[in-house]
């Protein structure tokens, strides 16, 4: 297992959000890392970026698991000049999908959500963007 297996777990969770008919942003409006994407003017979108931060053995010995820690940055973009109601609604939806304490699993890899944090914003004439950080940890095999 590698950190990219952890990324797959988190990407899968974002796909579950985007495929939920009750959420605001659909799959066609998710920008994935290193994939071409052109935002549609006036349509909200999310950009997901996986950031591994540190790695350390959990125990002693060659069989010890490796604790990986990092964050999954979600950049939520809504049309500029329309106020904050829409972006607050999308952030509330995402918070339900990445709640603190939630354990996500895919193909034998488990990822625990440590914290959901709202960071800075930036804007342009067309977009208002809020940065979110989903802090995670995962103990993976070093084999």
Secondary structure, DSSP 8 states (H G I E B T S, - for coil): --HHHHHHHHHHHHHHHHH-TTSS--GGGEE-TTS-----TT--EEEEEEEEEEEEESSSSTT--EEEEEEEEEEEEEETTS-SHHHHHHHHHHHHHS-TT-EEEETTEEEEEEEEEEEEEEE-SSEEEEEEEEEEEEEE---
